[in-house]
């Protein structure tokens, strides 16, 4: 954010220079001379306008992008599940829409829908994925005429920065790329086009997400969803989804051997799997090792980096509280602390987004604590 704000200030001054040179008789050297003669307070106003325009653009354009996904998804038969902007999520639970706090590092928003009830290979994906970029393109076309109006310089600069941020969002989402292992909309569309298993992965993920947000535990979902293919492309985030969900289902069933086998297999390919998933796999592997009595290896995996990740997400992911409960009980030998973690999760269970996961984690903690 600090870097973005600095870019906004520099961009504001640079764009003002370009516009003045292009649309007036002032040369660049004359502009620089005048800029140096301007009083400090006026310079701060100009910088402030550029900065404000940059921030307003992000606050407006990110929700518009997610609305594009929502509208295109609904028009192609999807059902509303949740809509997140920054740290706030609107979620439908038992037919009612509620607002909860939830965030995922590296993302400004997310629109999750439930696919139509058709075979996964017939689920329409193109419009749902392209909807965000299409919405930003519509905004771009609406703003374009304003750039040719004779407005006060500060207004022109603000509009141009807003326009430029929209262009950046379109390019960031419209050119296939990955950031931190997370693919953008265009990259996801390429994966879905190249691999049938990718489509199965994302459709299953969306369907299970819709159920788990409504309080259904993984063990109670259709078993055929979790059939792991023989050949998994571990670099493909959607293909990795299936074995990861299968392992989570085995944990919910307390089938420790199968869960351990799946997690160990995934962890062996950690150099190919996106970093966020690797952290999740490591967390569950630590839990399974503790359940199996292998505290030495569990402690080794539970390094400073993983502990930081757990602390970051424990308020929004109940599985992290389950893991901390296991650590307190089986590494620290502190039953009182483990019970406190359990009681805290139980008292805050309605605050979590994934209610099915909370039910599962509470049941696993109760089995672990024999209560």
Buried (B, 14 or more C-beta within 10 A) or exposed (E): EEEEEEBBBEBBBEBBBEBBBEEEEBEEEEBEEEBEEEEEEEEEEBBBBBBBBBBBBBEBBBBBBBBBBBBBBBEBBBEBBBBBBBEEBBBBBEEEEEEBBBBBEEBBBBBBBBBBEEEBEEBBBEBBBBBBBBBBBEBBEEBEEBEEEEEEBBEBBBBBBBBBBBBBBBBBBBEBEEEEBBBBBBBBBEBBEEBEBBBBBBBBBBBBBBBBBBBBBBBBBEEEBBEBEEEBBBBBBBBBBBBBBBBBBBBBBEBBEBBBBBBBBBBEBBEBBBEBBBBBBBBBBBBBBBBEEBBEEBBEBBEEEBEEBBEBBBBBBBBBBBBBBBBBBBBEEBEEBBBEBBEBBEEEBEBBBBBBBBBBBBBBBEEBBEE
